[in-house]
Amino acid sequence: MRTVLVANSTTSHKNIAGSHKKITGQISEPLRICICLFFLLGYSQTDASDDQIYSLQGKTMGTTFSIRYRTEAEIKPEEVQENIEQLLKSINQVMSTYIPDSELSIFNQSQSTDWQKASDELVFVISTAQKISELTDGAFDVTVGPLVNLWNFGPNKKQGVPTQAEIKNALGSVGYQLMEYRESPPGIKKNNPGLYVDLSAIAKGYAVDRVAEKLNELKIKNFLIEIGGEIRTQGAKTENGFWKVAIEKPDPETHNSIKEILKFNNQAIATSGNYRNFHLIDGKLFSHTINPKTGNPVEHKTISVSVIGESCMKCDAWATALSVLPAEKSIAIAKSQKLKVLLIEKKGTGQILSATDSYLKHPKIEMSSKQTKKTASPPNLVVLFLVIGIFGIAIIGMAVGVIFSNRCIKGSCGGLSQFQSEDGKSACELCSTPPEECENRKAILENQQS
């Protein structure tokens, strides 16, 4: 299960893509009409009263990010996009295990057990991780990296199921107690030269929090940020309104099927699930969630945990920690830490839901039975089919006109003659029809019309 954005049928927004390509050339009138119709239909779900909602998308941390915001500030969306992408790039350069020269990768490659200089943000994330490790007796452990790699869920790929000897060997360098940190001067230290830190269970949440800080710096006060399913909101989508966040129904055979829709104003939510990211080896499923104590993927019945709080970084870490532990223990810890938690277990062909009292009190949107069962399909697919149909009708209409009026269609060769290459020559050379045949056809048509 993951958290997803809920598209509001009355929300107008402007899409600013992460990359841009300039395309030049002429467009025939029927195609121009269809393209215009496509965009009109695409925005037909919008309302002009909400025209200050912008939408930004891009890629980061091996996944995608999406930001929707409403602002009265005089700042161009392109400038917001640039600021966000630069920030996410800098975070990746600190915490990625996939970038060989990132700050974390350099630390992992070192065999030194001396104190090593570290950035304030790396120490901040590691210190948060260590505190949650202590509260969960090591269920959350960022030193689990060797086991993640051993089970083929990290950057270092390995085939097949690891042997017990390999697992035992990896466990020798796993344990949050084997790493130390200090805030002044900022630094981190290995107590075992083979220590390998993997921040994938906390870094995305941290990045969400940093993006929120950046948007506030840019005078943007109403926003919803999502990175790889981890979400944080501030303010509201509309005046006196809220943001809608859906919790996906944990079903590996469907996508975007909704379990619940929550109202959000100034909260974050993170979800950890075991039903999509797994390996199937010799007919057995192996979850990507590794138990740091046993060295093996978890085998209990918990399939999804969602955590709501103020910090997306902490929600991210807690969701992983509670996915490692058995359901009863997870709920007990969640209650003791006053966390808003929804936990879903698999039971036969059905599911069991457990939640803390604070989660049950969170404002939700009532859903009809059709909404809970219906799997959402991309609205643009419907638009695409409609556009193709209209385009086909336009072509048929043109053909009928030719038949009854005995007139040629301008550019019937496909319109290549209207385009020119960089050297100014006609693009007719791209056509497979011999030039002399085109000339003969042209002469015959001219004779018929005269």
GIVENGI-V960961 format. One line per field, one symbol per residue. phi: phi as a letter, one per 30 degrees, with the letter a starting at -180 (. if undefined). psi: psi as a letter, one per 20 degrees, with the letter a starting at -180 (. if undefined). burial: + if it has 24 or more other C-alpha atoms within 12 Angstrom, else -. A space follows every 10 residues. Layout:
# GIVENGI-V960961
phi->???
psi->???
burial->???
This chain:
# GIVENGI-V960961
phi->.bcbdcdcdc ccbcdcddbb bccckccdee dddddddedd ddcddcbddc dcdcbcbaca hibbbbbbbb acddbdeddd eddddddddd dddccdccce cdeddddddd cdcddbdbde dddddddddd dddddchidc adddeedddd ciccdcdbci dddddddddd ddccldddbb bbcbddabbc cbdddbcbcd dbdddddedd deddddddic cbabcbbhjd bbbbibdbei caccbccddd bdcbbidccb cccbbbbcbb bcbccccacc bhicdbdddc dddcicddbd ddcabcbcad cddddedddd edddddeddd dddeddchcd bcbbccbicc bccbbdeddd dddbcdcddd ddcdcdcedd dddddddddd dddddddddd ddddchcdcd iddjidddcb dddidddedd dddeeddddd dddddddddd
psi->qrpqqpppik oqrppoqhqq pppqrqpqgg hgghgghghg hhjijrpiik jjpqpqqaqq kjbqqpppqp qiqmpqhhhg gggghgghgh ghigiqiioh krgghgghhq jqjrpppqqg hghgghhggh ghgghjljhp oijjghhghh jkjahoqqqr pqrhgggggh hhkpphijqq qqhoqprqpp iphjpppojh jhhghghghh hggghhhjko iorpppokip qqqqbqhrpk brqppqpqpn oiiqqkppgq pqppglrqpq ppqjignrqo pkjppoqiop ohghjqqqja ipipppppah phghggghgg gihhqqgghg hgggghjlqo ppppqpocja qppqqqhhgh ipprppqrhh hhhppqqphh gggghggggh gghggggggg hgghikqqpp kijjjhiiqq rhjjqqjhii qippghhggg hgggghghh.
burial->+++++++--- ++++++-+-- ---------- ---+---+-- -++------+ -+++++++++ +---++++++ +-----+--+ +++++-++++ ++++++++-- --++++++-+ -----+-++- ++++++++++ +++--+++++ ++++++++++ ++++------ ++----+--+ ++++++++++ +-----++++ ++-+++++++ ++++++++++ ++++++-+-+ ++++++++++ ++++++++-- -+++++++++ +---++++++ ++++++++++ ++++++-+-- -----+++++ ++++++++++ ++++++++++ ++++++++++ +++++++--+ +-++----++ ++++++---- --++++--+- -+-------- -----+---- --+---+--- +--------- ---------- --+--+--+- -------+-- ---------- ----------
